[in-house]
Amino acid sequence: MADSDSILYERPAENVARIVLNRAQARNAQDTALLYALNDAFDRAAGDDEVKVVILASTGPHFSAGHDLRETDAVANMDAHRPVGTWGGTHARAAEARYAREMEIYLGFCERWRALSKPTIAQVQGKCIAGGLMLVWPCDLVVASEDAEFLDNTVTMGAVGVEYFVHPWEMGARRAKEHLFTAEPIGAREALSLGMVNRVVPREELAEATLALASRIAQMPMLALKLTKEAVNNAQDAQGRVQSVRMAFALHQLTHSHNEQVFGLPVDPTVMNPDFVRPANKG
């Protein structure tokens, strides 16, 4: 796989791969093409026996502004890519089509990236909003710059958090509720205290510090790294993570369906736009 316009693939050190989101002009917002290119890059790193550790980074001032809401005809855009999941149905009608698409490129990709056998490190600067969390949270470790901020504002839009709903594991149940209920950002230092990130460093030292950590980990035996990651992931899953995420995903889809019926949109526009006028034929 060669570099795409939206994703760069680098080998910055021995046994280390670095995947870089490269849509700085769009604040690394994620459209369908970027997500499939990112998945291809993770596959490339997984299949390279010389790579022991994978860094996920981004260009520009912000890690990711989340889903690219400007993308038009998202279902048709799916046709340009070969599915990696087995759900199917992106050309079905109504809620079934949205469920199928989000099962493939949101929840499906997140679970797939979490299951990558090699250690992964997210290198986060600036804003990391909503869908941006779905790139960070599947990673094993997170190194953040001092100016990093993490935000899930989807309740504001009438949805049940982002589709990869691991908030209780990332920040604890009570803080997760406050974060979702208020849509207030979590700064890097608080994220460190919550255990959501591993290290906080000055912005100018972020890339160097992340690469140093990756290189340190890359000195370990490959099999031991893979099996240790598997053991920790299984400990989380034994606590009910998989079932909880699936339930939240289904509830998220319910909010989309409700909003479509009431507002004619997949999200509730009334908080962001109090002057929104409901269509006459809606509830």
Helices and strands as residue ranges (DSSP letters): E 7-13, E 16-21, G 24-26, H 32-47, E 53-58, H 74-78, H 94-102, I 103-108, H 109-114, E 120-124, E 127-129, G 130-132, H 133-136, E 141-145, E 149-151, G 155-157, H 167-171, H 173-182, E 186-187, H 188-194, E 199-201, G 203-205, H 206-217, H 222-238, H 241-263
